[in-house]
Amino acid sequence: MSQVIFSKYANQELQDAIRYYDLKLLGLGIKFKDEVKKAVLQIVEYPHAWSIERGDVRKCLLYKFPYKILYSVEDDHIFVIAVAHQHQKPNYWVERNEI
């Protein structure tokens, strides 16, 4: 399984976080994006390796940033539900079911 689909919300969260980090320090947004990319590649390689957050949604914590990738393993792809800050608004993503 190599296909990863980001929900429109997860994609927006990713872009917002990249912009936020670039405002904090030029180039930090790219480092954040690279960290997300590494995590997604690990998820693709080992989709069931991370703990379950809720129901069939798993979470992959980033190492260098306080974010987690919330995703589900589908029959033919990984569906990223949220790119969520670990310390803000827990479970805000629960009602999401759209691509």
Steps between C-alpha positions, in 0.01 A plus 500: 500500500670819390221748439436765764196726482482811718155631588445859397511591869828318562653665197389843624638428848833400345518819293399715800768343720766547231409870473494538879846349542640709215374812674675391819830433322569502129558143382335337801184436296703291253646301791147436626387390153800266474419350841140435389627343178733265692215400731267431206765281335531303825123466519492365145771247581351392835136611504404302812808592705351801678254496785128542461368844591129420467306228320702412190691830497870475577743772603857554399684753715757723338841499665606863475166681504198472734273359229345166423370352178162335544423243235305189413615198304259436214495206258711672236635818661588691815250774579644792699221654702694771683839656555426602857688691767540268797411762761207684344134406465511123555258294293389793282551274196267218615205595280705518181412253228566695182786492255 
